[in-house]
Structure formats: C-alpha cells, structure tokens
C-alpha cells in the first residue's frame, strides 16, 4: 500500500536526504546500520531524532568522536565505543539469538573484530571474544578452542596472511565467517592478501566478507545464528 505521497506502508521520510528502513527488521530480522562518514551534522541529528521517536534500536558505524558527542544527548542516550567506532541507540530489548564467537588474529585486528561483536550483541546474540590468537602462536588458539566449539557461528578477523580463518574452519563444527582486515606490510596490500587467502581456502564452512567489513560479518552471523536456533 502507498499513501498520497507515494510512500510504501511503514516507510516515512526522515528529512530531505534521509529515508530510514524501519521495515528491515520485519523483512530480514536485522536492523539498519547507519554508515557515518560523509554525513552532515544535520543528517546525523535528523536520524537520531527519528530513531528515538520511533523507539527502535539503531547502530552507527565508523562514527567519529565528534559525531558521538553530537548525538550523545537524548533519551535513550547514545552508547559509543571508541575502539570499534560503533555507536548504538538502544530503545528496546531483543530476544536472544544464539552464541557467536569473535576471534582476532592480532591486537591490530581488534577494532574490526569489535565492530562485528558490537553488531551481534545489539541483535541479541551472546558474544564470546578471543583476541590475539593468531597462527604465529598457534598454541593460543588451541588453548581457547574448547570455548568456541559450541558457538553457532565463529567470526575470525585477520590481516597480513589471513591464515587464521582457514585453521578455525578446519576445526570448528559451525559456520566460520572470515573477516579480512587492512592490517599488514607491503604485499599485504591493505587487506587484499588476507582476502585472497580466505577466498582460496579449502577449509569447508568458511565464507568471507569484504575487507574491514565488521558490520557485514556481524549481521551475517546474526542471521545464521537465528536460523540455526530456529532449526534446533
């Protein structure tokens, strides 16, 4: 159904340049995520006001500290994590979605891994985090392996050679999402070496998202965990 202005049912304008997709949770079971770089202060304020008035949850990715300060006031307040640069306005609680383990190969991969973890937590998943467990010291992975075996989905963030997701996918029983990061020297070429390594993997059950795409990894894990929970 459309109204006189030609808008679909449930669709509303949130300013002259913003049209938020409030129907996405109903269609997909996941909410929209606002990509903050390039957005003006007026656009950011308009989005936050609409989200608070609507009473829904919303995540803001790659948010600068200045943008976080701009949206801090209001009810509910904006929660901001400076490491992942993820902001969240949380109006409502969500039902549990399953268990997701988030691993990072190195400490430099933590910001992107934390972005994925924050998105999953916002959507009701219980997230277990294990950072700096890369293949340069494989004993670190083996030490936490029992704790990730019961996860519905495992997200593995890695830069440089991007080897860790293949190793984890060969051991963990569930779906593994490879999250290449732009960490590395020279021929790592801003994450392309890690991306190509993951795409070339022969380990079964490994899928891969774009370089530094913690949001995509987190949302994909939420959908997969929800499906697995529904089946079980």
HELIX and SHEET records of a PDB file:
HELIX    1   1 UNK A   24  UNK A   28  1                                   5    
HELIX    2   2 UNK A   41  UNK A   54  1                                  14    
HELIX    3   3 UNK A   65  UNK A   71  1                                   7    
HELIX    4   4 UNK A  107  UNK A  109  5                                   3    
HELIX    5   5 UNK A  110  UNK A  122  1                                  13    
HELIX    6   6 UNK A  135  UNK A  137  5                                   3    
HELIX    7   7 UNK A  138  UNK A  148  1                                  11    
HELIX    8   8 UNK A  164  UNK A  169  1                                   6    
HELIX    9   9 UNK A  186  UNK A  191  5                                   6    
HELIX   10  10 UNK A  192  UNK A  199  1                                   8    
HELIX   11  11 UNK A  214  UNK A  231  1                                  18    
SHEET    1   A 4 UNK A  33  UNK A  35  0                                        
SHEET    2   A 4 UNK A  58  UNK A  61  1                                        
SHEET    3   A 4 UNK A  86  UNK A  89 -1                                        
SHEET    4   A 4 UNK A  79  UNK A  81 -1                                        
SHEET    1   B 5 UNK A 126  UNK A 130  0                                        
SHEET    2   B 5 UNK A  99  UNK A 104  1                                        
SHEET    3   B 5 UNK A 153  UNK A 158  1                                        
SHEET    4   B 5 UNK A 175  UNK A 180  1                                        
SHEET    5   B 5 UNK A 206  UNK A 209  1                                        
END                                                                             
